[in-house]
Amino acid sequence: MSPAKDLEDEDALPHPRETAALFGHAEAERALLEAYKGGRIPHAWLIGGEAGIGKATLAYRMATFVLAHPDPAAPAVQKATSLAVPADRPVARRVASQSHTDLLTLERVFNEKTGKLFTTIRVDDVRRTVSFFGSTAGEGGWRIAIVDHVEELERAGENALLKVLEEPPPRSLLFLISNAPGRVLPTIRSRCRLLMLRSLPAEDVAKAAAAVLGQSADDADIAAAAQAADGSVGRALMFLDGPALELRQRVLGLLDGLPQVDQRALHLLGDKLGGVDSAPLLAFMETVNSWLSGQLATSGNDKRRMARLAEAWDKVNTAGRDTEEYNLDRRPFVFSVFGALAEAARG
């Protein structure tokens, strides 16, 4: 299960390719724009940061701008102060509808056998990038691919992507979206320009969530969700849908007690996660992964601690994917997750 990805797939959120507004990332937007204006833009970018903060939105915004303005030296580009392209422009409509022939998106796709998304980006889909970049741009401009998210690539898919990164054709751009750039394959990471996005201040989270919902950013529920969202618009929207906020507080209470674990509280949490509704499981996984990210960020140069946390991350997310895909009992899953977290915290 990739909770970060699912945050951006929730029905409450428009897909990043359909999102016209970008909140709180003016500096990163300027970095992309200035690189393009200079005429020597790196062919591959690794856009990193917390889930739900606008990484994919920024990538699609840049892709749309380049497809709309294929000549970096054009006056319209040189005078531009942002990557905004009016939503009614044909190129913006085609990007939003996935009908632009010079833009390829690699992401998990629907599995007709299970009725759910595949748990990884399939290697056959990744191999399409080779032929995609090997052909001439259909409209005489750029060929652009977005990988959302790079952590969801299979190992064979990572190797297939490397072929493109090692020998990039002219006028090609790749945007790799990552919630944990440090865990991306080093051979991929070293061939990309890293662009890290910061978590958004609560004010920007509220504005972005309000824009999605068509409500005021001053709404009390939106303000409360924004404060609890740790800088993530996706997380705020999740909290506004059902009992996710209350469940998050339960999980945080248990996390604060690590490495000690309250067995009774785990039983109660398991009951809250019971059933087949994906929303509670998503809220649980997202909260745990956010905690792990924070622990990794404060590990400094303690390599042993980082290794323990990375191992816990792998165990937790592998178990989460299996629980989701095979509809496993969530109570044992909750205990196994906190067992792994307690072990990581104890060392």
C-alpha positions, -999 to +999 in steps of 0.1 A: +000+000+000+013+034-008-006+058+015+011+088+001+000+079-034-036+072-022-037+106-006-035+121-041-060+095-055-088+103-030-120+113-047-121+145-028-090+157-046-088+167-083-059+149-100-027+170-100-029+173-138-064+190-133-052+214-107-046+249-118-035+265-085-003+258-067+000+270-031+032+277-011+059+266-036+068+299-054+105+293-048+105+258-064+084+271-092+109+299-099+137+274-099+121+254-127+111+285-146+146+300-145+162+268-155+139+266-185+145+303-194+182+297-193+180+271-221+201+245-203+174+228-181+185+194-166+167+166-184+156+148-152+142+162-119+136+144-087+108+163-069+107+153-032+088+161-001+060+150+021+028+134+007+000+156-004+020+189-006+018+195-043+048+177-059+028+162-087+009+194-092+041+212-097+054+186-122+022+188-143+023+226-141+058+226-155+049+200-181+019+221-193+040+253-194+067+236-215+042+220-239+025+254-242+058+272-248+083+248-265+108+276-272+127+287-240+139+318-258+104+330-268+093+364-254+064+348-236+087+325-217+113+352-209+086+375-196+068+348-176+068+352-138+052+318-131+044+285-147+006+293-149-012+283-181-049+293-184-071+263-179-090+270-210-059+268-232-061+237-255-028+224-242-040+226-206-073+209-214-054+181-232-030+176-203-059+174-179-077+149-201-046+128-206-048+133-244-015+151-251+006+128-272+039+143-259+032+137-222+036+102-207+025+095-171+037+064-153+016+055-122-002+026-107-031+016-130-064-002-124-063-040-120-095-053-136-091-087-118-090-073-083-110-041-089-082-021-073-050-003-083-019-025-088+004-021-058+034-012-081+040+006-114+044-023-138+077-028-156+059-031-190+045+004-185+080+017-176+094+002-208+071+024-228+094+053-219+121+039-241+099+040-273+083+072-261+115+091-259+129+073-289+103+089-312+100+124-324+077+147-305+043+146-321+040+184-321+076+192-328+084+203-292+093+184-261+087+148-249+079+148-212+073+119-187+061+121-151+067+091-128+042+093-098+057+079-075+092+066-082+090+045-050+063+024-066+086+012-094+095-025-094+133-032-095+130-042-131+112-009-137+139+011-121+165-006-144+143+002-174+141+038-163+178+040-159+183+034-197+164+066-204+182+086-177+216+074-189+210+084-226+184+112-226+174+123-261+173+160-269+143+180-258+132+155-232+122+160-196+115+135-168+099+144-135+102+118-108+079+123-078+091+110-045+079+111-009+113+098+003+141+108-021+167+093+002+153+059-005+154+062-043+179+040-060+213+059-059+219+054-096+186+071-104+190+098-078+225+107-090+212+114-126+185+138-114+184+174-102+169+172-067+141+197-060+128+195-024+094+210-015+087+221+020+056+211+039+031+240+037+022+263+065-012+257+079-025+289+062-016+276+028-030+242+036-063+258+045-064+279+013-056+249-009-082+226+009-108+254+007-101+258-030-107+221-036-139+221-015-152+254-028-154+267+008-139+294+028-104+290+043-118+304+075-142+275+080-136+261+114-134+225+103-110+233+075-088+254+099-087+225+124-078+200+097-051+223+083-035+226+117-034+188+122-022+181+086+015+187+092+018+208+060-001+183+037-032+194+017-040+158+010-039+149+046-061+178+055-087+167+030-085+132+044-092+145+079-122+164+066-138+131+053-151+110+081-135+101+115-099+102+102-089+130+125-100+112+157-083+080+145-051+099+139-051+112+175-054+076+187-024+065+166-003+095+176-010+087+213+004+052+208+034+065+188+042+089+216+045+060+240+070+040+220+089+018+227+062+009+253+029-003+238-005-002+254-020-036+244-055-026+253-052+006+232-040-015+203-070-038+206-093-007+205-074+007+175-077-027+157-115-025+162-115+010+147-097-003+116-119-033+112-140-039+081-132-033+045-135+005+043-102+018+029-103+052+046-094+042+082-066+020+069-053+049+048-055+073+077-036+048+099-009+041+073-005+078+065-001+088+102+025+060+108+045+069+077+044+106+086+058+097+120+086+075+105+095+103+081+098+127+111+120+102+129+143+097+099+146+135+095+158+139+131+183+110+130+212+132+120+242+110+112+231+081+134+233+054+106+222+026+129+191+044+139+183+053+103+188+017+092+164+005+119+138+031+109+142+022+072+137-015+080+106-006+099+093+015+070+097-015+046+080-039+070+051-016+077+044-007+041+048-042+028+023-054+054+000-025+045+000-034+008-007-071+016-035-061+040-051-039+014-047-062-016-058-094+001-083-079+025-065-094+055-077-090+091-065-056+102-062-064+139-031-086+136-018-060+112-020-033+138-001-054+163+026-063+138+031-026+128+035-015+164+058-044+170+081-032+142+079+004+154+086-005+190+117-025+179+129+004+159+124+029+187+139+006+213+173+002+196 
